[in-house]
Amino acid sequence: MQHDWIPEVLEDLRAYARENGLPRLAEELDSVRLFALAEIASRFEPPPDTGGHQTRGPR
């Protein structure tokens, strides 16, 4: 995936913040990393199964 690097960079930043006395920043970066993982995963999930029925948008 083309976005795999984002959580890795956020993890590196979080580790740096923890090691350098920035615990609040580390905590926020952990939250952002989890958000990034969820958003990236949701972009690549298959569409929901419609049970063979086609859905239509608003008319």
C-alpha positions in Angstrom: 0.0 0.0 0.0 1.1 3.5 -0.7 0.3 4.8 2.8 2.2 2.2 4.8 4.9 4.7 5.7 2.6 7.1 7.6 2.0 5.0 10.7 5.7 4.1 10.8 6.7 7.8 10.8 4.1 8.6 13.5 5.5 5.8 15.6 9.0 7.2 15.2 7.8 10.6 16.2 6.0 9.2 19.2 9.1 7.3 20.4 11.2 10.5 20.0 8.6 12.5 22.0 8.7 9.9 24.8 12.5 9.7 24.9 12.8 13.5 25.0 10.3 14.3 27.8 7.3 15.1 25.8 4.7 12.7 27.2 1.6 14.7 26.1 2.8 14.9 22.6 3.7 11.2 22.6 0.1 10.4 23.8 -1.4 12.5 21.0 0.8 10.9 18.4 -0.3 7.5 19.5 -3.9 8.5 19.0 -3.1 10.0 15.6 -1.3 6.8 14.6 -4.3 4.7 15.5 -6.6 7.1 13.5 -4.3 6.9 10.5 -4.3 3.1 10.7 -8.1 3.0 10.8 -8.5 5.5 7.9 -5.9 3.8 5.7 -7.6 0.4 6.4 -11.0 1.8 5.6 -9.9 3.0 2.2 -9.0 -0.5 1.1 -11.9 -2.5 2.5 -14.1 -4.1 -0.1 -17.5 -2.6 -0.5 -20.3 -4.0 1.6 -22.0 -7.1 0.3 -25.4 -6.2 -1.0 -26.7 -9.7 -1.2 -26.7 -9.6 -5.0 -28.9 -6.5 -5.1 -27.6 -3.4 -6.8 -27.9 -0.2 -4.9 -28.7 3.1 -6.5 -27.8 6.5 -5.4 -30.3 9.3 -4.9 -32.6 10.2 -7.8 
